[in-house]
C-alpha cells in the first residue's frame, strides 16, 4: 500500500540527499586525514617496517662478519706479538 503524501516524498528525498552528502563528506575527511598523515610521515623521515627489518638483518649479518674477521685477526696479532717478544729477547 503506497500513499501519495508529498510531504513524505519530500522528506525521503531530503534524507537520501543528506545521506549522500554525509557519505561524500566522510570520504573527503578520510582523504584529508590520509594526506595529513602522509605529510607528517614525510616530515618525520620515517621508513616502512619492511625496509627497517631488511636493514636490521643486513646490519646483523655485517656484525657477524666483523666478529668473524676479528676472530681471524686475533691469532695473527698474537703470533706477531710473540715473534716480536722473542726477537727482542734475542
C-alpha positions in Angstrom: 0.0 0.0 0.0 1.6 3.3 -1.1 0.5 6.7 -0.1 0.8 9.8 -2.2 1.8 12.2 0.5 4.0 15.0 -0.9 5.5 15.8 2.5 6.7 12.2 3.0 8.1 12.1 -0.6 10.0 15.3 0.0 11.3 14.1 3.4 12.5 10.9 1.7 14.3 12.9 -1.0 15.9 15.2 1.6 17.0 12.2 3.7 18.5 10.5 0.7 20.3 13.7 -0.3 21.6 14.2 3.2 22.9 10.6 3.4 24.7 11.2 0.1 26.3 14.4 1.4 27.3 12.7 4.6 29.0 9.9 2.7 30.8 12.4 0.5 31.9 14.4 3.5 33.2 11.3 5.1 35.2 10.4 2.1 36.6 13.9 1.9 37.5 13.8 5.6 39.2 10.5 5.1 41.2 11.8 2.1 42.2 14.9 4.1 43.3 12.8 7.1 45.3 10.5 4.8 47.0 13.5 3.2 47.9 15.0 6.6 49.3 11.7 7.8 51.4 11.2 4.6 52.8 14.7 5.1 53.6 14.1 8.7 55.4 10.8 7.8 57.4 12.7 5.2 58.4 15.3 7.7 59.5 12.8 10.3 61.5 10.9 7.7 60.1 7.6 8.7 60.7 4.3 6.9 58.4 1.3 6.3 58.6 -1.7 8.6 59.8 -4.0 5.8 62.7 -1.6 5.0 63.6 -1.5 8.7 63.6 -5.3 9.0 65.7 -5.7 5.9 68.2 -3.1 7.2 68.3 -4.8 10.6 69.1 -8.2 9.1 71.8 -6.6 7.0 73.4 -5.0 10.0 73.3 -8.3 11.9 75.0 -10.0 9.0 77.7 -7.3 8.9 78.3 -7.6 12.6 78.7 -11.3 12.4 81.1 -10.8 9.5 83.1 -8.2 11.5 83.2 -10.6 14.5 84.5 -13.4 12.3 87.1 -11.1 10.8 88.2 -10.0 14.3 88.4 -13.7 15.3 90.7 -14.4 12.4 92.9 -11.4 13.1 93.5 -12.2 16.8 95.6 -15.3 16.3 97.7 -13.4 13.7 98.2 -10.5 16.1 99.2 -12.9 18.9 101.7 -14.6 16.7 103.2 -11.2 15.7 103.4 -10.2 19.4 105.0 -13.5 20.3 107.5 -13.1 17.4 108.4 -9.6 18.4 108.9 -10.6 22.1 111.2 -13.5 21.1 113.1 -11.3 18.7 113.5 -8.6 21.4 114.8 -11.2 23.9 117.4 -12.5 21.5 
